[in-house]
């Protein structure tokens, strides 16, 4: 397989550029290295284009590896034909390749394999060729075994599966309802109440809703389906040489086709589309997360100002720290403005005194529990110098405060002090502080 030619067509790049990039990747060069130091070789491809070449190259190699294994398996079974080999070699994606292999895949014990073992394959052949008649004398049980074989053959037909995929692409609906056995008054339902009777075309479903529905299913609250609402067998049936003249023969084929769709084809294609939806939603969620994280990390810093940081709390009080212009801890203590009017007055006086003693220019107030109420307390203060008070996201501050980094920075202070310091530093320089925290804990 000419990887460079295929990649150049798919990514709309010059073949020579792709060839040189593949050479560099094969030699062990990394994407950043190629983008920075091998511009003359790649024709100045950027890191995004080089990464796309790398990813597609890996997919094509995986496809070839799988193709080789499939060819070997079919040859060992003695079932390879020239026509099949050509189709396998022409398959340019994993889905088409697996569809072609499906009839030859070593099977677990199914209804069809049981019927074949019992000797009903000739009867199934006669029905599919339109050569069976009701007067031939087979019993209802005989015909059921034959239909099991026919149903599996239909479900493994590549043309059939592609027709069904096309129907799914055009008409599949994402729907959800309460899972079996879950009552409406179950306390878990409240979290997914909006989705207990939901239905919309898959093309319109936003990623956040797709992920919410799958979370509900994972939690055992919802049952989610991704399928067209009604599919007639005539829409997907591949005739494959069937000539059905006798109405009784036609009836058997129709029964087998209905069973094939409901029991085998629809669940299989639905799984494919569920996986595709999940992958697409995950990629979109990651993209949004990355953009939000970028905006957060690059938010404008307050700069080098002497800062007071307050980590609010009702019962346990508000932890207050004072930092110098470089973010070094100068002082810490706890105030309890929410226990009584007297304590509130004492807290206001203490904040005023600390602001004056440490020449505070800005106050960072955590936006978690009691954050709004703490802002109101700060607003009652009468500072001698101009002080700016800002509400700061405290997401991940507790994670930082219990981390190895925080313990190394403040080995002699407990986690409440460390958390408050983190809040203050986020106001002064968000990027420098937030990079210490795992992105999943930052709250974007």
N, C-alpha and C positions, 0 to 999 in steps of 0.2 A: 504494500500500500504506500502510495506517495503521500506521506503525511504533509509535507510542505505545500503541495498543490491543493489538498483538501482544506487545510487551515487557511491558506491565502484566499480561497474562494469564500469560505464561511465568514472570515473576519474582514474581507475586502482589503487585503494588504498585498503588497508586491511579493511575488514568489521568492525572489532573491533575498529580500529582507527576512522573510520567514525562515528560509534555509539557513542563513547565517545565525539567526537567533536560536534555532534548534541545535546547531553545532555547538554554540556556546553553552546552552543548557545541558547538552549531553556531556560536555567536558567538565561539568560541575559548577559552572558560574551561577551566581545567584541573580535574581531579578534586579535588586538595587545596583549590584556591580555592573551588570550589562547596561542598565539605563544610564549610569554615570560615566563609565569608563570605556564603553565600546560603541559609542554613537556612530563612529565612522563605519563600523561593521554592519550595524543594523539599520543604517539610514535614519538615525535619530528617533527610533521608536521610543515612546515613553514607557514608564513602568506599568501603566494599565494595559497597554497593548502587549507588552512582553509577558505579563502575568496571564493574559488571555491565551496567548500562544502556548504557554506552559500547561495551562489547565486543559486546553483542548487536545494537546499532544498526549497527555496522560489518559484522557478519555478514549482517544483513538487506539492507544496501546492496549488498554483494558479490553476494548472491543475486539481487537485482533486476538488477544489471548483467549478470550471467551469463544471466539469463532473457531480457533484451533482445537479447543477442548470439545466443542460440539461436533465438529467434523470427525474427530477421532472416535467419539462415542457412537455416532451413526455408522461409521465404517466398521467398527467392531461388532455392531449388530447385523452387519451385512445388508443394510437397507439404503445405502447411498446410491443415488442416481445422478446422471449428468445434469438433469434439470434442477434437482435439489441443490447440487453443489454450486451451480451458477447463482441460484437465489441466495444461498448462504454467503457467497463471495460478494454479492451486490448489496447485501444488507448494510446500511450505513448508520444504524443506531441499534442500541441494545434491545429495544422493544421488538423491532421487526425480527431480529436474530432469535430472540427467545420464542416468538410466535412460531417461527419455522421449526424450532427444535421441540416444541410442545408435544407433537404426536409421537416423538421418539424418546422423550424423557423417561428414564426408569420410573415406573409408577408405584405408588403405594397401592394397597389393595382397595379397589373401588367397586362400585356396583357393576361397572362395565367389565372390569377384570374378572369378577366373579361369574358374570354371564358368559364371557369368553371361555373360561375354564369349564363351564357346563356345556359348551358346544353350541352356543346360540349365534355365533358370528355369521354362519351361512344364511340364517334367517334374516339377520340384520341387513346383509348384503342384498338379499332378494327384495326386501322392503325398500331400500334406498334406490334400487334400480327400477322400481315399479313393477316387479315381476311377481309380487305376492298377491294372492286373492283370498278373500274371506273363506271360501270353500276349501282352502288348502287344509283346514282342520286344526291349526294350532290353537292351544288353549290361551286363556287370558294371561296366565302366568308366563307362558312361552313368549307372548307378545311383549310383556313387560320387560323380560330379560333382553329381548331384541331392541326395545326402545332405549334401554339403559346404554347399550353399545352405541346406538345412533346418536344419542344425546351427547356422549363424550366425544364422538367424532366431530359433531358440529361445533362443540366448544373448543376443539383444538384446531379448527380450520382457520388459517391466517387471514383469509379473505373475510370470513365471518367476523373475526375479532376486530379487524380494521373498520368494517362497516359499523359495528356497535360503538367503537371509539368515536367515529364521526358523529353518530347520533348523540353520544354523551357530550361531545364538544359543542354541538348546536343547542341541545335542550336540557342538559343535566341541571338539576335543581339541588341547592344545598338546603336541607331541612333538618329540623331537630324537634324533639319532644321529650317528655319525661321518660327515663329509662324504666324498663319493666320492674315493677315492685316498689318504685319510689312514689310516695304519696305527696300531694301538694302541700301538706302541712309539715313535711320534713324540713328541719332547720337548714339543711344544705341547699334547699331549692332557692332560698331568698337571694343567694349570690348570683344565680343564673335565671332569675325570674323572667327576664326579658326574652329568653330564648326557649321557653318551654313550648311555644307554638310558633316556630319560625320557619319561613320558606322564602327563598329568593334564588334567581339564576346564578350559577357559579361565576359568571362573568362580571356580575355586579357586586359580589361579596368582597368587602374590604378585608385586608389582612388581619386587622385587629379583631374583627368579628369571627373570622375563620378560626383564629387561635382561641378565642373565648369559647366557641362551641366545642372545640376539641378538648379544652381544659375541663369543660363541664362533663364531657363523655369520660375522660380519664378519671374524674372524681366520682363516677358512677351515678351522676344525677341525670345526664342527658343521653339520648340515643340519637346519633347523627347519621344522616344518609346523604350520599352524593350520587344521584341517579335521575334519569328522565322519569316523568310521572307516568307515561304510558308508551309502550313500545309494541308495535305489531310485528309478528314474525316475518311478514312479507317485506319489512324494511331492511332486514339484515340477513335473511336466508340466502346462502350461496347454493345455487342449484347443484353444482358439481355433478352433472350428468343424471340427476334424478328425473325420471319420466314416470309420472304417476297418473295412470289412466283410471284405474279402479278407485272409486270413492273410498272404499274400506282401506286401501293402501294409503291414500292421501290422508285419511284420518289418523293412521298410525304415525305418519311423518309429522303431522301437525302436533300430535300429542308429545312426540319426542322433542320437537323443536321448542314447545312451550316449557317442557321440563329442562331442556338444555339451557334456555335463557335464564329462568328463575333460579335454578339450582347451581349452575356452573358459570355461565357467561357473565351475567349481571354482577354477581359478587366479586368475580375476578377483576372485571374492568372497573368496578366501583373502587376496589382497593387501589388500583393504579391511579385513579383520579383523586382519591383522598390523599395519597402520597404526594401527587403533584401539587395539589392545593396547599398542603402543609409546607412543602418545600418553598413554594412561591411566597406564602405568608411569612415563613421564617426569614427569607431573604429580605422582604420588605420591612419586617420588624427590626432586623439587624441594621438595615439602611437608616431607618428613622432613629434608632437608638444611637447609631454612630453620629448622625447629624446633630441630635440633641446634645450628645456628649461633647462634640466639638464646640458647639455654641457655649456650653457650660464652662469648658476648660479655657476657652478664649474670651470669656466675659471680662469686661474692663476691670482691672484691679483698682482698688482704692489707692494703692501705692504705700510708700513708707510713711505711715502715720502712727502715732502712739495710740494704741487701740485698747478699749475695754471690751471684753467678750462675756456674754451672759448665756449660760445654758439653763433655760427655764425649767421650773418644776413646781408643782403645787405642794404636795406633802413633804417632799424631801428638800424643798427650798431651791433657790437659784444659785448655781455655782458661778462666781464672778472671778475673772482673771484680768490682770492688766499686763499688756505687752509693750515692749519698746518698739521703735520704728522698724527694727529688723525682725520683729516677731518673737523676741526672746521673753520668756516669762519673768515678770518682776514681782508679782504679788497674786495671791489667791485667797478667797474666803467665800463663805456662803451666807446669803440673806434669805429671810423668810417673809416676803411681803404679803403672802396670802393666808396667814394664820390668824391675823387680827388687824384692826385698824392701827393699833399701837405699833405692831411689827412693820406695817406698811410705811408708816412715817419714819421708823428707824431705818428701813431699807432705802428710802429716798435720801435721807441724810447721809447714809453711808456711801451711796453712789456719788453724791455731790462731793463728798470729802475725797473719795478715791480719784475722781476726775481731776480735782485740783492738785492733789498730791503727786499724781503721775503725769500731769499735763496732757490729759487725754484729748485727742482730736476727733475720734470716731468711736461709736459703740456698735458692736455686732450682736444681734439678738437672734438666737436660734428660733426657727419657725415651727418647732414641734409643739408638744403639749405645753400649755400655759404661755406659748410665745406671744399671742395677741395681748394677753393680760399683762405680760411683762413689758410690752411696748407702752401700754397705758401707764404703768408705774414710772417708766423712764420719762414719759412726757410730763410728769408732774415735777420732775427735777428742775432746778434753777441753777444751771451751770454758769460759772463766772466767765468761761471762755466759750466760743462757738464750738458746739459738738454736733456732729452728724450721726444720727441713729439709723441703722439699716437692718431690716429683717434678712437673715441669711439662712439658706437651706442647711439643715443639720443632718440630712440623709447621709448615712455612712460614718458619722462622727463617732458613734459608739463602736463601730467596727475598727476604726483607726485606733481608738483609745485602748483597745484590748490587743492591738497588734504588736509584733516584735519591734517594728519601727518606733512606735510610741514608747514602748518600754525602754528602748535604748536612748531615746531623746529625754525621757523624764523618768528615770529609774526610781526617784524618791517621791513620786507623786502618784495618787490613785487615778483610776480611770475617769472620774468625774472632772478632775482638773485637766487631764489630757484632752477630753472631749471639748471642753470650753476653749482651750487653746486652739484646737482645730477650727472651731467656728470663727474665732477672731482672725486667724491666718487666712481663711477662705475669703474674707472681705479684703484683706490686704493684697493677696496674690492667689487667686483661685487655682491657677494651673499648678503652681508649686506645691500646694497642699493636697489637691484632689488626686494627683498622680500617685499618692501613697496608698490609695484605696482601690480595691478591686472594683472595676467598672460596674459590676452587677449590684454593688451596694451603694452606688452614688445616687440612685433614685431617679434616673432619667428613663 
